[in-house]
């Protein structure tokens, strides 16, 4: 199982690097920045995927476009087809609407956070494919399963990682 996990992370890194994406590397207790972008290319998070550890902080910043959110697939918004795509026992997160350029939302990964895959989206732009992934420690949980009913244009590989 560990070999499969390492291969999955390596493949994601190769895909991300081959598509010209940044590599976000967390060193423990670090802040990783994710840009929220809406422009002529589309709506997206950059990088679309990151690998972090408990104790790290993720900072989403409104870089361009209209207002955005960073909202975990915690299963509490069924009206928008929000299945639970974070590990069992993990709390969800929601930035609320970031309106002004430069507005930011920080989420500190708790030291006792369940390891696994945390998928998230932008509530106003979910139907336009504005989605992202945070892997805490290693992939796992419902967010690591492929959801073929919901194509994700913004997911271009998982960025970052640790040895």
Secondary structure by P-SEA (a helix, b strand, c coil): caaaaaaaaaaaaaaaaaabbbbbbbcccbbbbbbbbbccccccccccbbbbcccbbbbbbbcccccccccccccccccccccccccccbbbbbcccccccccbbbbbccccccbbbbbccccccccccccbbbbcccccccccccccccccccccccccccc
